[in-house]
Amino acid sequence: MIKKDTKFLIVGLGLLGGSYALGLKKEGYTVYGIARRQETIDYALNHGFIDEGQTEVDEFVSKADVVVFGLYPTTMVDWVKKYKHLFKENVLITDVSGVKTNIVDVVQEELKDLPVEFISCHPMAGRETNGIEYANTDMFMKANFIITPTKRNTIEAVEFCHDLAYTLHFNHISVLSCERHDRMIAFLSQLTHVIAVSLMNTHDNSQLVEYTGDSFRDLTRIAQINENMWTELFLLNKEILLDETNQFIDSISHFRDALQNEDKDEMKRLFIQSTQRRKLFNKNDGKNK
């Protein structure tokens, strides 16, 4: 359970880390921050995101009861390996990483001999912008929050993550294994980014800007992408994402063949099937992101 005197440390005050800090401060908690740039710390202090912050990684880490990593997954692994000796005894550690396989097991193995616990989470919220200046807790209110415990995690840690999600006002909370999470995220998030990026790279379409409709804007919104983060996420989930991508290639090839052959019945069947499947998601519009 989260207590009123629980002290949080956010390592990495970017979009998500900054939004966590802001949300926790709004609820009255003590929040510390560590960031790479002093400008980020200054912004967080000046806008009331954190109580204290610094760029150095030292005994400051031991002030926290809970540590939240807002770092890229591989950066988090490197950070843990280098600074794990600074964690306070019985500290709970969590993250915001979009991929779990090849990350969670590495971190938990690294910490296995310490009196600390790492439990991974994925707040499925974000924007096409980066940096603490874009932090905003409103994006949590329609978003899903996924907890991905392993056999090394305690029931208390899972309950704490539920409390954290409620505290930050996430709309829906789920518990998945790391493997199920990565399969799900490959289809719902990573593949959709692949499609949006590929569509924008199909043509040099800058001359079409004045004629763009809502369908194109909606479909390509996520093509404004952080190239460093998404390259890392894709490679960490490579095998699953390749499988989902190949299935999509098969699907679009099938539609191309139906069009080539002027197979009206098959085209209509595909339209009807897609409409029926999309209606299942319509039930959650306005509830879940």
N, C-alpha and C positions, 0 to 999 in steps of 0.2 A: 504494500500500500504506500501511496505517496503521502508523506506527512507535511505539515505546513512549514516545518523547519528543514525540509530536504533541500540540499544545495546541489545545483546542476552546473556542470561544466560542458560547454559546447565547444568542441574542437573543430574548427572550420566554419567561419561565419559567412557562408555564401547565401544563396537563395533559401535553401531549406534550413541550414543551420541557423541563419538569421531569423527565419520565421519561427523556428522552435524557440529561440531565445525570446523573441517578442511575445509569443503566446504564453510562455511560462512567466515572464515578467508581469503580463497583464493579470495573471492569476495570483500574483503576490509572492512568487518564489524568488529566492536568491539565485542569480544566474551569473556565472563567470564565463569568460570567453577567451579562446586562444585563436589567433589568426596569423597568417603569414605576413601581412602588411600592417604597419602601424596605422595607416589611413583607415583600414577596416575597423580596427579597435576604436579609433577616435569617433568614427561614425556611430558605432554601436553604443558608445558611452554617451555621446551627445544626443542621441535619439531615444535613450532610455531602454535599449535592448538588454544591457548587461549592467551588473553592479561593479564589476572589476574585469579588466582584461589585459592581456599582454601578448607579445610575439614570442617571447622566450618560453621554452618548455623546461620547467624546473619543478621545485617542490610546490609550486602553485597548483599543480595537478592534484595533490593530495588533499586540497581543501574540499573537494567535491564528494558527495555521496553517490551521485549518478553522473556518468560521463556519456555524452552523446557525440558520436562521430559524424560530422557533416562533410567528410572527405571522400575523394574518389576511393573505390574499393582497394586497389593495390597500394595507394598512399596510406590508407588506414592500416593495412597489414604491416607496412614498413614502420609506421609510427609505433605500433604496438610492440614490435620487436625491439625497437630502440629505446622506448621509454616505459616499458611495462613495470619497471622497478619503482616508478613514481606513484603508482596507483595506491590509494588508501585501502586498508584492509576492509573486506566485505563490500567494496564498491560494486555497483551494478553498471555494466557497460552495454551500450546499444548503439545502433547506427541507423542510417537512412539509405543504405546501398540498394541499388536496383537489381543486383545479381547476388545470389547466395552461394551456389555451388562454387567450389574452389576458393572461397573466401571465408565462410563461417567456420568450416572445419580447421582451416589454417590458424585462424585467430584463437579458436578454443583450444587447439593443441598447444599453441604458444603460451597460453595462460593456465594450463592445466595444473601446474605446481604452485600457483598463487591462490590466496584466499579471496578471489574475485570471481565474478560471473559475467560472461558475455552472452547476451541474447539478441539475435538480429531481428530487425523490423524493416518494413518498407512502407513509408508514407507515400501513397500514390497521388501525389500532388506536385505541381510544378508549373512553370511558365516557360516561354521561349526566350526569357531574359535571364541574365546571370548577375550575381552580386547582391550584397546585403541591401543596397539601395532599393532593390525590388522586393524585399521581404514583405510578406503580407499574410496575416493569419486567415483572411477570408477564404483563401484557396483550400483550406482544410475542411470547410464546412459542408462541402458536397463530395468530399474525397473518401476513398477507401484507405484503410490502414491494415497492413498484413503483418502478423507476427509469425516468425518461422523458427520455432524452438527445435532443439535436437534432444537426444537422450541425455545430454550433459546439463540440460537446463532444469531448474526447479519449477514447481507449480507457482511458487511465490513470484518468481521472475516473470512468468507469463501473466499473472494477475497484475503485476506492476505495469507491464506494457499496456494492458487494457486500461488501467487508470491513466496512464500517460496519454493515450489516444483520446480518452474522454475529456481529459483536462484541456487538450488542444482542440477539442470540438470537432474531431473527425466524425464523419457521418456513419460509417459502417466499419466494423472490425472483424477480421477473419484470422484464422489460424491455419497455416499450411506447412507442410514439410518443405525443406529447401528445394527438393527435386520438383515437387508439384508447383511451387512458386515459380521456378525458372522456366518450366514448360508453359505455364499460364502467361508469364510476362513476355515470353518470346513471341506469342501470338498476338496478345492484346496490345502490347506496347512496342516491342522491338520490330516486329514485322511491319507494323503500321508506319514506323519511321522509315524503314527500308522503302516502302511503297511511296511515301511522300517525297523522299529524297530522289528516288528513281524517276518519279514523274517530273520533278523540277529539272532534272538533268536530261530529260528526253529531248528537249529542244532548247535553244537559246530563245526564251519566250518573253524577253523584256519588252518587245514591241506589242505584246498582248495586254499589258497592264491596264490600258484604258478600256478594255472590253471585258475584263474579268467579272464573272458572276459569283454568287455566294457558294455554289457547289465547288468551284475550283479553290476559292479561298478557304473553305472549311476543310477540304481534303488535303491541302498543302500547308496548313497552319504550322504543323510540327516539322516542316522542312527547314525552318529556322532553327538550327541545331548546334549544340555545343560539340564541336568535332573531337575534342580531346576526351570528354566524358563518354560520349556514345561509342567511339572507337573502342575504348576500354571495355565497356559493358558488352558490346557485341562479341569481342574476342573471348571474354570470360565465359560467355554462353554460346560459343561458336557452334557446337554440334547440334544443339537443340534448335538454334536459329536457322542453321542450314537446312534442317529437316522441314521446318515451317516454311522457309523460303521456297524450297523445292515443291512443297504441296501447293503453294500459291502459284508457282510457275505452271504446274499441271492444270490448275483451275483456270487460269487466264488463257492457257493454250487451248483448253477445251472450249471456252467461249469464242476464241478466235476462229476455231474450226467450225463452230455452229454458224458464225457470221459468214465465213468463207463459203459454206455450203448452202447459205440462205435457209437454214433449218429453223423456220419460225417457231415450230412447236417446242424445240429444245431451248431456244432463246426465251420464250415465254415461261417455260418450266423453271428456268434459272432465275428469271425475274420474280416469279411467284415464290420460289423457295427462299430467295434472299429477303423478300419482303416479310415473309412469315418469321424468318429467323431474327430479323431486325426488330420486329415487334416485341420480342422477348426483352430486348434491351430498352425499348421505349418505356416499359413498366418501371424502370429504375431511373429514367430521366428526371432530374430534379431531386433525386435522392442520392444516388451514387455517381461518382465521376467516372 
